[in-house]
Amino acid sequence: MSTHTLIPVLVLAGTCLAAAARAQDTETRPLRVLIDRNLDRQLIELVSINDTLINYVDAAGKHVSAPVRDFVALAPIDAWDNTETTKSLFSRGSMISRSGVLELVDGQRFVGTASVADAGEEMLAWNYPRLGLMTIPLESVRRIVLPRIMNTNQARPPLAVEAEDVVRLTNGDTLRGFLADYGSTTTIELDDGTTIDTPINVLDEITLANPSESPEGMRLWLTGGNIVDAQTLTTSDQSKAGVLSVTLEHGRITAFNAGSAASEADNADAGLRFEIGRELIEALSFDTGDLVPLASIEARAIERSLEIDTTSTAALGARDIHMPGPMTATWPIPRGATRLALTAELPIQARTWGNLDLIVLIDGTERERHTLYAESPEAHIRLDIENAHDLTITLDEGAFGPVQDRVTLREAVLLIGR
C-alpha cells in the first residue's frame, strides 16, 4: 500500500474514533438539575465542570459554557432525600451486609473499611477505596460504623450523637465515656473512671461527642453515600471524556504514609487527589455558604414535633422535613438569607383522606396558602425573604378533619446573598 492510500485510511480511522468517542460521551452525560442564584432550576446534561466553568447541554439542545459563580448547585433529577439508599444495607435472604462508614464533624462521609493500622496517638486510619489508606484526627470524627454481615434481626438504628462518646458492641451492649484510643483494640474510659479495652471485631458503631463544624467551600455528594469537600475540581484529562480530578482540602485528611498511592498530590499546598467519572457526582454545592438547608435550622413546633432523619445523606443537605399532622412550626431565618425554595407534598399514603390548608407566613404575614389533597398534592414555594426574621408554616385540617393531614417539606433551602 502506498503512502498516498495510507493517509486517507488513517484520517478515516481517526474520524471514526473521534465520532465513537463523541457518541460515548453523549451516552454517559448525566442528567442533573442546575440551580442558579435566584433558586431557579433547569434540566441539563452535564458535559464537564471545574473550579470556574461548567459546560452543559440545556433542554433545547444548546451547548452552554458558563461561569460557576452564576450558580449555587447541581442537584439530582429525582428525590434529594432518599433514605433507603443511604443505609448502606444489602439484603440476601435472612442476612444483611452493611458497609463501613466514617462521618466527620463537618458532615463529610466516607464509605469504606476501618483499619487496624497504627495511625498514631489520637488518630484513626480508614480505607477509602478512591484514596487508599488515610488518617484523620479523632477530634474530627463524629461517627464510625464498622462493616458487618449479620442476621436481619441484628440490624439496629444508628446511634444518636450524645454529650459523651458511645461505643456499641455487636451484641447490642453500649459503653459510654471517653474514647481514648482506636485501632485493633479500642480503649474507652467509662464515667466511673474504669477503662475497657475492646477488640475491633466486636465493635458495631461508635459516636464521638466532638463539636460540629460548618462546612466551607465546594462539597460533592457522590454515589454510594459519600460526601466529600473539594479544594479544587478539574478536568482530569481531555482524552478521558467526563473524568474529573478532585483534590481534598489539605490538613485534616492525610495519606497514611508517604508510600501510599493516594499521596501523589499530598504536599504543603494541596491535599489528596482522586479521579471520578462525572456521572458519579449526584449533587454539588459550589460554595456551601450559599445554601442553608431548612432541616439544619432548629424550629419551634406547636402541637406536634417535626420528624427529620438526621442520618440521611440528602443531596445538598436538604433532608425531608415531616409535619405529621395539623400543627405550626417556626424557623428563624439566617442573617443574609434572600430567597426560600421548597416543595410541600401530601404523601402518597395520605391521599385517600388527606385534605388540608398549608399556610406560609414570613414575619407573621401570610405570603402563600395552598390546599393539598389527592388531585393537587404538591405546592412549589419560592419566596423573597430578604431582611426577614421568621418563617412559619401552619397545617390546618380540611374537609375530612385531621385524618391523614400530614405534609413532607422537600428540597427546602435558603439562599444566602452575596
C-alpha positions, 0 to 999 in steps of 0.5 A: 500500500502506498503512502498516498492510500495510507493517509486517507485510511488513517484520517478515516480511522481517526474520524471514526474514533473521534465520532465513537468517542463523541457518541460515548460521551453523549451516552454517559452525560448525566442528567442533573438539575442546575440551580442558579442564584435566584433558586431557579432550576433547569434540566441539563446534561452535564458535559464537564465542570471545574473550579470556574466553568461548567459546560452543559447541554440545556433542554433545547439542545444548546451547548452552554459554557458558563461561569460557576459563580452564576450558580449555587448547585447541581442537584439530582433529577429525582428525590434529594432525600432518599433514605433507603439508599443511604443505609448502606444495607444489602439484603440476601435472604435472612442476612444483611451486609452493611458497609463501613462508614466514617462521618466527620464533624463537618458532615463529610462521609466516607464509605469504606473499611476501618483499619487496624493500622497504627495511625498514631496517638489520637488518630484513626486510619480508614480505607477509602477505596478512591484514596487508599489508606488515610488518617484523620484526627479523632477530634474530627470524627463524629461517627464510625460504623464498622462493616458487618454481615449479620442476621436481619434481626441484628440490624439496629438504628444508628446511634444518636450523637450524645454529650459523651462518646458511645461505643456499641458492641455487636451484641447490642451492649453500649459503653459510654465515656471517653474514647481514648484510643482506636485501632485493633483494640479500642480503649474507652474510659467509662464515667466511673473512671474504669477503662475497657479495652475492646477488640475491633471485631466486636465493635458495631458503631461508635459516636464521638461527642466532638463539636460540629463544624460548618462546612466551607467551600465546594462539597460533592455528594457522590454515589454510594453515600459519600460526601466529600469537600473539594479544594479544587475540581478539574478536568482530569484529562481531555482524552478521558471524556467526563473524568474529573480530578478532585483534590481534598482540602489539605490538613485534616485528611492525610495519606497514611504514609508517604508510600501510599498511592493516594499521596501523589498530590499530598504536599504543603499546598494541596491535599489528596487527589482522586479521579471520578467519572462525572456521572458519579457526582449526584449533587454539588454545592459550589460554595456551601455558604450559599445554601442553608438547608431548612432541616439544619435550622432548629424550629419551634413546633406547636402541637406536634414535633417535626420528624427529620432523619438526621442520618440521611445523606440528602443531596445538598443537605436538604433532608425531608422535613415531616409535619405529621399532622395539623400543627405550626412550626417556626424557623428563624431565618439566617442573617443574609438569607434572600430567597426560600425554595421548597416543595410541600407534598401530601404523601402518597399514603395520605391521599385517600383522606388527606385534605388540608390548608398549608399556610406560609407566613414570613414575619407573621404575614401570610405570603402563600396558602395552598390546599393539598389533597389527592388531585393537587398534592404538591405546592412549589414555594419560592419566596423573597425573604430578604431582611426577614426574621421568621418563617412559619408554616401552619397545617390546618385540617380540611374537609375530612378533619385531621385524618391523614393531614400530614405534609413532607417539606422537600428540597427546602433551602435558603439562599444566602446573598452575596 
